[in-house]
Amino acid sequence: MTDSQREKLTKLEKALDTEKKDHDKQKKEEKSQNGFTKFFVRNNGAFSSKKRQEQQEIER
C-alpha cells in the first residue's frame, strides 16, 4: 500500500469513527429522553388521578 493510500484509509477510518460516535451519542440521548418522558407521563398520570379523587371528595 502506498503512503497516499494509507493516508486516505486513515482519514476514512477517522471519519467513520467520528460518525459512529455521533450516532451512538444520538441514540443514547434518544433513549434517555424516552425514559424521562415515560417517567414524567407515569408520574403526571398519578398526580392527575389524585386530583380527580380530591375533586370528587370536595364535590360530595
Secondary structure by P-SEA (a helix, b strand, c coil): ccaaaaaaaaaaaaaaaaaaaaaaaaaaaaaaaaaaaaaaaaaaaaaaaaaaaaaaaaac
